């Protein structure tokens, strides 16, 4: 079993920043790739950042957030972070963390709401 608890969301003005956190626990020892996903109303859930930590650490971002979002991981705390800068209204969504692919955990946390609005 894996437990995922996201936090750090909120209401922010366009151009602002937020830092999301995700505490992971349970059977996560063999999960090397983690990601942040988001789901906006009426849209499918999408992956917005991915980090793989093995012999080296690599990251991936889709064009929609590249240069604005930064994913990181604290192994000692089993915590995943997403630093979001230069936020846009289209970034409004519920944000989730999970393994990549998410089927590795068979679960989702409650997510954290991010609203970008003036």
VOVEXTOR-554895 format. One record per residue (C-alpha): x, z negated, y; residue in three letters. Coordinates in pm, 1 decimal. Layout:
% VOVEXTOR-554895
{x = X z = Z y = Y residu = ALA}
...
% end
This chain:
% VOVEXTOR-554895
{x = 0.0 z = 0.0 y = 0.0 residu = UNK}
{x = 110.7 z = 80.0 y = 352.1 residu = UNK}
{x = -15.1 z = -81.3 y = 670.1 residu = UNK}
{x = 16.7 z = 90.7 y = 1007.2 residu = UNK}
{x = -61.9 z = -75.0 y = 1339.2 residu = UNK}
{x = -38.1 z = 129.3 y = 1657.5 residu = UNK}
{x = -33.8 z = -16.2 y = 2008.1 residu = UNK}
{x = 60.4 z = 64.1 y = 2364.9 residu = UNK}
{x = -208.5 z = 307.9 y = 2465.7 residu = UNK}
{x = -405.5 z = 289.5 y = 2786.5 residu = UNK}
{x = -522.1 z = 467.5 y = 3097.3 residu = UNK}
{x = -253.8 z = 640.8 y = 3300.9 residu = UNK}
{x = -252.0 z = 887.6 y = 3588.6 residu = UNK}
{x = -118.1 z = 1239.9 y = 3542.5 residu = UNK}
{x = 259.2 z = 1234.4 y = 3565.2 residu = UNK}
{x = 275.2 z = 878.7 y = 3439.4 residu = UNK}
{x = 440.0 z = 730.8 y = 3131.4 residu = UNK}
{x = 345.1 z = 523.3 y = 2830.5 residu = UNK}
{x = 536.7 z = 387.0 y = 2535.6 residu = UNK}
{x = 355.4 z = 363.5 y = 2205.7 residu = UNK}
{x = 462.3 z = 140.1 y = 1919.4 residu = UNK}
{x = 379.7 z = 148.6 y = 1551.4 residu = UNK}
{x = 450.7 z = -137.1 y = 1314.4 residu = UNK}
{x = 474.9 z = -19.4 y = 955.3 residu = UNK}
{x = 474.8 z = -248.2 y = 653.2 residu = UNK}
{x = 424.2 z = -233.9 y = 280.3 residu = UNK}
{x = 568.3 z = 26.4 y = 47.7 residu = UNK}
{x = 765.3 z = 227.4 y = 305.9 residu = UNK}
{x = 1110.5 z = 208.7 y = 153.1 residu = UNK}
{x = 1115.4 z = 570.6 y = 35.5 residu = UNK}
{x = 964.8 z = 726.0 y = 347.1 residu = UNK}
{x = 1234.7 z = 898.8 y = 548.1 residu = UNK}
{x = 1022.3 z = 1111.7 y = 778.4 residu = UNK}
{x = 776.0 z = 956.2 y = 1019.1 residu = UNK}
{x = 562.4 z = 1110.1 y = 1283.7 residu = UNK}
{x = 320.4 z = 1057.8 y = 1565.9 residu = UNK}
{x = -7.0 z = 1242.5 y = 1544.0 residu = UNK}
{x = -292.5 z = 1272.8 y = 1790.8 residu = UNK}
{x = -656.1 z = 1368.5 y = 1774.4 residu = UNK}
{x = -856.0 z = 1468.4 y = 2078.0 residu = UNK}
{x = -1237.4 z = 1475.6 y = 2073.1 residu = UNK}
{x = -1362.5 z = 1779.0 y = 1885.1 residu = UNK}
{x = -1014.9 z = 1881.1 y = 1774.5 residu = UNK}
{x = -812.5 z = 1849.3 y = 1458.7 residu = UNK}
{x = -541.7 z = 1589.8 y = 1426.0 residu = UNK}
{x = -202.0 z = 1736.1 y = 1516.8 residu = UNK}
{x = 157.3 z = 1625.7 y = 1475.8 residu = UNK}
{x = 328.6 z = 1574.4 y = 1812.6 residu = UNK}
{x = 662.9 z = 1425.2 y = 1708.9 residu = UNK}
{x = 860.8 z = 1381.9 y = 1389.9 residu = UNK}
{x = 1175.5 z = 1188.5 y = 1306.1 residu = UNK}
{x = 1377.8 z = 1205.1 y = 987.3 residu = UNK}
{x = 1632.4 z = 933.6 y = 922.7 residu = UNK}
{x = 1861.3 z = 991.1 y = 626.5 residu = UNK}
{x = 2232.0 z = 1057.1 y = 656.7 residu = UNK}
{x = 2163.9 z = 1178.5 y = 1009.5 residu = UNK}
{x = 1863.2 z = 1148.9 y = 1233.3 residu = UNK}
{x = 1674.4 z = 1459.0 y = 1339.1 residu = UNK}
{x = 1364.7 z = 1503.3 y = 1551.9 residu = UNK}
{x = 1109.0 z = 1774.8 y = 1608.2 residu = UNK}
{x = 852.0 z = 1832.1 y = 1878.8 residu = UNK}
{x = 600.8 z = 2112.0 y = 1923.9 residu = UNK}
{x = 626.8 z = 2310.2 y = 2246.3 residu = UNK}
{x = 325.3 z = 2129.6 y = 2390.7 residu = UNK}
{x = 521.0 z = 1802.2 y = 2426.7 residu = UNK}
{x = 885.4 z = 1908.8 y = 2406.4 residu = UNK}
{x = 1088.8 z = 1763.1 y = 2689.7 residu = UNK}
{x = 820.9 z = 1504.2 y = 2768.9 residu = UNK}
{x = 787.3 z = 1298.4 y = 2449.0 residu = UNK}
{x = 1064.5 z = 1113.4 y = 2267.8 residu = UNK}
{x = 1028.6 z = 961.7 y = 1923.0 residu = UNK}
{x = 1254.6 z = 683.1 y = 1801.5 residu = UNK}
{x = 1268.8 z = 429.2 y = 1523.6 residu = UNK}
{x = 1397.6 z = 74.8 y = 1487.2 residu = UNK}
{x = 1482.5 z = 39.8 y = 1118.5 residu = UNK}
{x = 1539.5 z = -334.1 y = 1137.7 residu = UNK}
{x = 1191.6 z = -391.7 y = 1279.4 residu = UNK}
{x = 1019.5 z = -114.7 y = 1078.3 residu = UNK}
{x = 881.2 z = 5.8 y = 1408.0 residu = UNK}
{x = 828.0 z = 357.2 y = 1535.9 residu = UNK}
{x = 808.3 z = 438.9 y = 1906.1 residu = UNK}
{x = 684.3 z = 726.2 y = 2116.4 residu = UNK}
{x = 796.6 z = 743.8 y = 2477.5 residu = UNK}
{x = 561.7 z = 972.7 y = 2666.7 residu = UNK}
{x = 658.3 z = 1091.3 y = 3013.8 residu = UNK}
{x = 506.2 z = 1339.4 y = 3257.2 residu = UNK}
{x = 170.2 z = 1289.2 y = 3092.3 residu = UNK}
{x = -98.9 z = 1550.7 y = 3138.2 residu = UNK}
{x = -477.6 z = 1526.5 y = 3103.2 residu = UNK}
{x = -451.0 z = 1738.5 y = 2788.0 residu = UNK}
{x = -247.3 z = 1460.4 y = 2628.4 residu = UNK}
{x = -562.6 z = 1248.9 y = 2617.3 residu = UNK}
{x = -628.9 z = 1158.9 y = 2254.8 residu = UNK}
{x = -612.5 z = 884.2 y = 1996.6 residu = UNK}
{x = -253.7 z = 855.4 y = 1878.9 residu = UNK}
{x = -158.4 z = 759.1 y = 1525.1 residu = UNK}
{x = 165.1 z = 708.3 y = 1340.7 residu = UNK}
{x = 216.3 z = 798.2 y = 978.5 residu = UNK}
{x = 457.0 z = 940.7 y = 729.8 residu = UNK}
{x = 516.9 z = 1313.7 y = 725.6 residu = UNK}
{x = 335.2 z = 1436.3 y = 528.1 residu = UNK}
{x = 65.0 z = 1174.5 y = 579.1 residu = UNK}
{x = -36.4 z = 1201.5 y = 213.5 residu = UNK}
{x = 269.0 z = 987.1 y = 132.5 residu = UNK}
{x = 82.8 z = 678.9 y = 256.4 residu = UNK}
{x = -280.1 z = 769.7 y = 182.7 residu = UNK}
{x = -385.5 z = 562.1 y = 481.2 residu = UNK}
{x = -421.5 z = 570.0 y = 857.9 residu = UNK}
{x = -410.3 z = 295.3 y = 1114.2 residu = UNK}
{x = -671.7 z = 240.3 y = 1380.4 residu = UNK}
{x = -478.2 z = 445.1 y = 1633.3 residu = UNK}
{x = -431.2 z = 376.5 y = 2001.9 residu = UNK}
{x = -624.4 z = 551.6 y = 2277.2 residu = UNK}
{x = -430.5 z = 734.3 y = 2546.9 residu = UNK}
{x = -628.6 z = 856.1 y = 2845.2 residu = UNK}
{x = -463.2 z = 1057.8 y = 3119.3 residu = UNK}
{x = -685.5 z = 1082.3 y = 3421.0 residu = UNK}
{x = -679.5 z = 1035.8 y = 3795.2 residu = UNK}
% end
